């Protein structure tokens, strides 16, 4: 969802110094709380140019507005408007920087796919609790699925893989790493590498991926591609 006409009017009022103190305060709060609005605002006002400009460059840019014949009062108002604009842009920059995902987070999101549940693991021949766990897992209700899997008598690799994925889903990657590292399967090693990426343990991720690149026919191409993406 982009900016509304009202949003554009607010920005125009900011630039042309038509915002009163209350409206300006509300606009600052909106920037701090709404990342989409902050991003649109950054694009609209040419954020990079404003941030990199020095005080003298800004003054020169608005020099035509000041003019030698401008009254002292009006000059002060224009300078205050410039300062207000830069302040708002700085707030937008800080917020966007904090909200932007890191490179490793983006890489993890690009490669991670939730471990699937095949049809033969569901149905009448599966214990009731596990079926409930599978349903919760597939709807990404990991907090509900996790204790069901952990308390199950089924200690198969598949159930362990679901447990590891649940830990990732509830943002407990260190527990997921413990699960995946205990399993002797190529799938588990792939998920272990992704977990290390999520934990920003890139050296450990590379070690696992390099091993997969050598010995795994299934994950060789993916491991090689991910290694390239993790390069400094």
N, C-alpha and C positions, 0 to 999 in steps of 0.2 A: 504494500500500500504506500503510494507516494504522498507528497504534500497536498493538502487541500488548498482551496482558494484562500481560506482564512489564514493558513500557515504562510502562504506567499505574501499576503498582506502584512503579516507580522514582521517578516523579514524586510519587506520594503519600508515599513515604518521604522525599523531599527536603523537602516542605512540612511534614511532621510531625517532622522532625529525627531520622529513624531510619536515615539513611545513615551508614555509617562512612567514614573518610577515603579508603580505597581505592575504595569504590563511588562516592563523590563525584567523585574524580579521573577515574574511568572515564566517569562521566556527562558531565563537562566535555569530555573527549576525543570522546565520541560526538556532542555538540552541534557541535563544531568540524569534524567530519569528515562528518557526515551531514545534508545540507540538508533532506531530507524530515522527519527526526526533529526537527531544529531548528524547522522550521515548525510541526509539530504541537505541539511543546512551547510555542512562543510562543502558539498559540491556547489551549492548555489553561490556561496560567497568567496569561492576560490581560496580555500584554506591554505594550501601550500604557499601561495604568494604572500598571504597575510602573515603567516608564521615566520617566514624567512626574511621578511622585510625588516629593516632596522627602523628605529624611531625617525631618523632623518629621511629615510626613503619613503616612509609613510607620509611625512610632512610634505615632501616634494610631490608625491603623488596627488595629494589634495591641495597643492599650492594654488591651483587655479580657483579653488573655492575660497581660499583665504584672501588673496589679493592685497595689494598695498593699501588700498583705500578702505578696506573692511574695518569696521569698528572693532575695538578691543573686545567688546561683549560678544559679538558674533564670532570672532576668531576663537575665543575661549569655548564657545558652544561647539564649534566644529572639531576642535581638538579633543574635547570631552567625548564627542561622538566617535571619533577614531579610536580613542582609548577603550570605549565601551565595546566597540566592535571586536577589537583585538582580544579583549578579555573574554568575550563570549566564544570566540574561535578557539582560544586556548583551552577553555573548559570542554568544548566539543572534542578537541584533539586528545585531551587527557582521557575523557570518557571512552572514546573509540579505541584508544591504545589499550586501555584496561580490558575492554570487552572483546577485542579481537583475539581469535584463537592463535596459539603459537604454531610454528611450522610443524612440530611433532604432532600436535593435536590434529592439524589438517591432514597430515600423512596417515595417522591412525584412522581417521574418519573415512578416508578415501579407500583404504584397503580392508577395513574390518567389515565382515558380514557375520551376522549371528549364526552360530552353529545350528544347522537344521535338524528337525525331528522327522525321520522317515516314517512312512505310514505304518510299517510293520511293528513299530514300537507303541502304537496306540490301538485301543480296541478292547474287546471283551477279555482277551487273554492277558491283559496287563492289570496289575493291582490298581484298585480304585484311586488310591492316593497319588500314584504316579500319573494316572490320567489327568488328575486335577493339576498336578505339577506341570504337565505338558501344556495344558490349556493356559495356565498362568504364564508360563515361559513364552509361549507363542504370542501372547498379548503384551509381552514385555513387563509383566507384573513380577519382577524378579524377586522382590522382597517376599512374596508369597511362595514362589516356586522353590527358592533356595532351601528353606527348612524341609520341604517335602523330599527333595533330592538327597539332602544330607542325612535324613532319617530313614531312607529307603534301604532295604536289604540288598538291593541291586548295586553291586560294586563294579559294574562294567565300565569300560573306557568311555562309552557314550554318556553314561550318567555323570561321570567325572567331568566330561567336556561341558555338559550343561551346567554343572556346578561352577566351573571356571567362568563360563559366560555370564552366569548370574552375578558373580562377584564383580565382573567388569560392568555389568548393568547397574549395580548399586555403588559404583565408584570405589571399589576395594581392589585395585589392581594388584596390590602386594599379595592378597590372598589368592587371586587368580593365578599369579605367577607360581605360587606354591603348588597349586593343583596341576597346572600344565607341566611343570618341571618334573613332577612325579610320574608322568605317563610316558611310556615308551612307544610313541607313535609320531608319524610325520605331521599329522593334523595338530597334535598337541604342541609340537615344536613350532609350527607356524603361528599358532595362537600365542605361544610364549613369546615369540619375537615381537608380535604386535603389542603384547602387554608391556614388554620392555620399552617399546616406543612410547606408549601412553605414559609410562613412568619416567620418561626422559633418560632412560638408561641405554643410550645409543650404542655404546661399546658392547654391552651384553647382547643387544639386539643383533648387531652385526655378526657376532660370533655364531649365534644360532642360525642366522640367514646364510652365512658362508658354508656352514655344514649342510644345510638343506640344498644349497646350490650344487654341492658336490654329489650328494647321495640320493636326492629325491627327484624322481622323474615327474611327479605330480606338481611339486612346488618349486621346481628349479627356476622356471621362467618368472614366477611371481617374486621369488627370493631375489633374483638378479635385479628385477625392476625396482623392488623396494630398496635394495642396497644403493642403487643410483639416486633414488629420491632422498636417501638419508645422508648422502655425501655433503660435506661442509660447503 
